[in-house]
Amino acid sequence: MESKNGVEVGGIIYGGRDSDTWPPLCEAFSWNHGVLKGASIESESTAATIGKEGVRTFNAMSIMEFLSVDLGKYLRNYISFQDKLKKVPKIFAVNYFLMGKDGKFLNEKTDKAAWLKWMELRVNNEIGSIETPIGFIPKYEDLVPLFKKVLNKDYKKEDYENQFTIRIPELLSKNERIRKIYEGIKTTPNVIFEELDKEKKRLLDAKEKYGEYISPFRFYK
C-alpha cells in the first residue's frame, strides 16, 4: 500500500529467540504494556552465532546494536509517542524458538504465517482472544481453521497446549532479570516499573489459583 500522506499502522511486532519463556504469540494489553514487551526482549545465541550456544542476551526492541541515545530516554519517547497518534497500534510479542522438555522446537518455521494472519485479524477486530497474565493469546478453535487455510495443516490441541502454556517460574525469573537491568538505568521511566509490577502480580495471582504451569484452556471463560 502506498500513500503520499502515509499509511495507518495497525500493529507492531517484537520478537527475540527464547527457548523456555514466552509463547509463540501474545498481544499486549495496552501501548505501555506493549512497550514493556519490546523493552524486555532477550535473545539466546544459536549455532549460527559466534560463541557459546544458548546464552541469553538482553536486546531491548532488538535495536541495542544501533541505539545511539540513552535507553531510558528512548523508552520515554516511545511511551509518549502514543499521545501523537489518532489510532494507537496493537503491539504483539512473538517467539518462534520455544522448545519442549525434549529440546525440540514446539512449532515449525512456516507456522509464523498462521501467527501473522491471527495478528492481522486482531488488528481488524475480526477475531477474539483469551486473556492471560502476560497478554491476549489466540483461542484454539480460531487457530485450527487458520492453520488449515494458510498452511493446509492440521493443528493439534496438544500442540496448542504445549505452545501456549503459561510458564510462571520462567516468566517470573524474566520479570526479575528485566527489573534489575532497568534499575541500573537511572533514566528508566516509571511506567516500565509499573508495568513490571502489574505483570508480576498477575503472574503470582495465577500461580496461586492454577499452579506453576498453566494450560491456556484454564483461561477460557
C-alpha positions as CSV (number, residue, x, y, z in Angstrom):
1,M,0.0,0.0,0.0
2,E,1.3,3.5,-0.9
3,S,0.1,6.9,0.0
4,K,1.7,10.4,-0.1
5,N,0.2,11.0,3.3
6,G,1.4,7.8,4.8
7,V,-0.5,4.7,5.8
8,E,-2.1,3.6,9.0
9,V,0.0,1.3,11.2
10,G,-2.3,-1.3,12.8
11,G,0.3,-3.4,14.6
12,I,3.8,-3.6,15.8
13,I,5.7,-6.9,16.3
14,Y,8.6,-7.5,18.6
15,G,10.4,-10.8,18.9
16,G,13.6,-12.5,20.1
17,R,15.0,-16.0,20.5
18,D,13.6,-17.6,23.6
19,S,13.6,-21.4,24.3
20,D,11.7,-21.5,27.6
21,T,9.6,-18.5,28.5
22,W,7.4,-16.6,26.0
23,P,4.6,-18.4,24.0
24,P,4.8,-18.1,20.2
25,L,2.4,-15.2,20.1
26,C,1.0,-12.7,22.6
27,E,-0.8,-9.4,22.2
28,A,-0.1,-6.7,24.8
29,F,-2.9,-5.3,26.9
30,S,-2.1,-1.7,26.1
31,W,0.5,0.6,24.5
32,N,2.6,0.9,27.7
33,H,2.4,-2.9,28.3
34,G,3.5,-3.3,24.7
35,V,6.5,-1.0,25.2
36,L,7.4,-3.3,28.1
37,K,7.2,-6.3,25.8
38,G,9.7,-4.7,23.4
39,A,11.9,-3.4,26.3
40,S,12.1,-7.0,27.7
41,I,13.4,-8.8,24.6
42,E,16.1,-11.3,25.2
43,S,17.7,-13.5,22.6
44,E,19.6,-16.7,23.0
45,S,22.7,-17.3,20.9
46,T,22.3,-20.1,18.3
47,A,24.7,-22.3,16.4
48,A,24.9,-19.6,13.7
49,T,26.4,-17.1,16.1
50,I,29.9,-16.8,17.4
51,G,30.5,-18.0,20.9
52,K,28.6,-20.4,23.2
53,E,25.2,-21.5,22.1
54,G,22.1,-20.8,24.3
55,V,23.5,-17.7,26.1
56,R,20.6,-15.2,26.9
57,T,21.3,-11.6,25.8
58,F,19.3,-8.5,26.7
59,N,18.4,-6.7,23.5
60,A,15.5,-4.1,24.0
61,M,13.4,-3.6,20.9
62,S,16.1,-5.7,19.1
63,I,18.0,-2.5,18.4
64,M,20.7,-2.3,21.1
65,E,23.4,-2.5,18.5
66,F,22.0,0.5,16.7
67,L,20.7,2.6,19.6
68,S,22.5,6.0,19.6
69,V,20.7,7.5,22.5
70,D,20.2,6.6,26.2
71,L,17.9,3.7,26.5
72,G,15.8,5.2,29.3
73,K,15.2,8.4,27.2
74,Y,14.4,6.3,24.2
75,L,11.7,4.4,26.1
76,R,10.3,7.7,27.5
77,N,10.0,9.0,23.9
78,Y,8.4,5.7,22.9
79,I,5.8,5.8,25.7
80,S,4.8,9.4,24.9
81,F,4.6,8.8,21.2
82,Q,1.1,7.3,21.6
83,D,-0.1,10.8,22.6
84,K,0.5,11.9,19.0
85,L,-1.5,9.1,17.4
86,K,-5.1,9.2,16.2
87,K,-5.2,5.4,16.5
88,V,-2.8,3.5,18.7
89,P,-1.5,0.3,17.1
90,K,-1.7,-3.0,18.8
91,I,1.6,-4.4,20.0
92,F,2.5,-8.1,19.7
93,A,5.3,-10.2,21.1
94,V,6.3,-13.3,19.1
95,N,8.7,-16.1,19.9
96,Y,9.3,-18.8,17.2
97,F,12.0,-20.6,19.2
98,L,10.1,-22.1,22.1
99,M,11.2,-25.6,22.9
100,G,9.7,-28.5,24.8
101,K,11.4,-30.6,27.5
102,D,13.0,-32.8,24.8
103,G,14.9,-29.8,23.4
104,K,12.9,-29.8,20.2
105,F,11.1,-26.7,18.8
106,L,7.4,-26.6,19.5
107,N,6.5,-25.0,16.2
108,E,7.8,-25.2,12.7
109,K,9.3,-22.3,10.8
110,T,6.3,-22.0,8.5
111,D,3.9,-21.6,11.4
112,K,4.6,-17.9,11.6
113,A,2.4,-17.5,8.6
114,A,-0.6,-18.5,10.8
115,W,0.5,-16.3,13.7
116,L,0.8,-13.3,11.3
117,K,-2.7,-14.0,10.0
118,W,-4.1,-14.0,13.5
119,M,-2.4,-10.7,14.2
120,E,-3.9,-9.2,11.1
121,L,-7.4,-10.4,12.2
122,R,-6.8,-8.9,15.6
123,V,-5.8,-5.5,14.2
124,N,-9.0,-5.5,12.2
125,N,-11.1,-6.6,15.2
126,E,-12.2,-9.8,13.3
127,I,-11.2,-12.4,15.9
128,G,-11.3,-13.0,19.6
129,S,-8.7,-13.9,22.2
130,I,-8.0,-15.2,25.7
131,E,-6.8,-13.0,28.5
132,T,-3.7,-14.4,30.4
133,P,-1.4,-12.8,32.9
134,I,1.0,-11.8,30.1
135,G,-1.5,-10.6,27.5
136,F,-4.0,-11.9,24.9
137,I,-3.4,-15.2,23.2
138,P,-5.3,-17.0,20.4
139,K,-8.1,-19.4,21.0
140,Y,-7.5,-23.0,19.9
141,E,-10.7,-23.1,17.9
142,D,-9.7,-20.0,15.9
143,L,-6.2,-21.4,15.1
144,V,-7.5,-24.7,13.7
145,P,-9.1,-23.1,10.6
146,L,-6.3,-20.6,10.2
147,F,-3.7,-23.3,10.0
148,K,-5.8,-25.2,7.6
149,K,-6.5,-22.1,5.4
150,V,-3.0,-20.6,5.5
151,L,-0.8,-23.7,5.6
152,N,-3.2,-26.6,4.8
153,K,-2.1,-28.1,8.0
154,D,-4.0,-29.8,10.9
155,Y,-3.3,-28.0,14.1
156,K,-3.5,-30.4,17.1
157,K,-4.9,-29.5,20.5
158,E,-1.7,-31.0,22.1
159,D,0.5,-28.6,20.1
160,Y,-1.6,-25.6,21.1
161,E,-1.4,-26.6,24.8
162,N,2.3,-27.1,24.7
163,Q,2.9,-23.8,22.8
164,F,0.7,-21.6,24.9
165,T,1.1,-23.0,28.4
166,I,1.9,-20.1,30.7
167,R,5.2,-20.9,32.3
168,I,5.0,-19.0,35.6
169,P,8.5,-19.7,37.0
170,E,10.3,-18.7,33.8
171,L,8.1,-15.6,33.4
172,L,8.8,-14.5,37.0
173,S,12.5,-15.0,36.5
174,K,12.4,-12.9,33.4
175,N,10.4,-10.2,35.2
176,E,13.2,-10.1,37.8
177,R,16.0,-10.0,35.3
178,I,14.5,-7.2,33.3
179,R,13.7,-5.2,36.5
180,K,17.4,-5.4,37.6
181,I,18.5,-4.2,34.2
182,Y,16.3,-1.2,34.3
183,E,17.1,-0.4,37.9
184,G,20.6,0.1,36.7
185,I,19.5,2.7,34.2
186,K,18.8,5.9,36.0
187,T,16.7,7.4,33.2
188,T,14.2,4.5,33.1
189,P,10.7,5.9,33.0
190,N,8.5,4.8,36.0
191,V,6.0,3.3,33.5
192,I,8.4,0.4,32.9
193,F,8.5,-0.5,36.6
194,E,4.7,0.0,36.9
195,E,4.1,-2.5,34.1
196,L,6.6,-4.9,35.6
197,D,4.8,-4.7,38.9
198,K,1.4,-5.3,37.4
199,E,2.6,-8.3,35.3
200,K,4.3,-9.8,38.4
201,K,1.1,-9.5,40.4
202,R,-0.9,-11.1,37.6
203,L,1.6,-14.0,37.4
204,L,1.6,-14.5,41.2
205,D,-2.2,-14.5,41.3
206,A,-2.4,-17.0,38.5
207,K,0.2,-19.2,40.2
208,E,-1.9,-19.2,43.4
209,K,-5.0,-20.1,41.5
210,Y,-3.8,-22.6,38.9
211,G,-0.2,-23.6,39.7
212,E,3.2,-23.0,38.0
213,Y,2.5,-24.3,34.5
214,I,-1.0,-23.3,33.3
215,S,-2.8,-24.7,30.3
216,P,-4.3,-22.0,28.1
217,F,-7.6,-23.7,28.4
218,R,-7.7,-22.7,32.1
219,F,-8.2,-19.1,31.0
220,Y,-11.2,-19.8,28.9
221,K,-14.4,-18.1,30.1
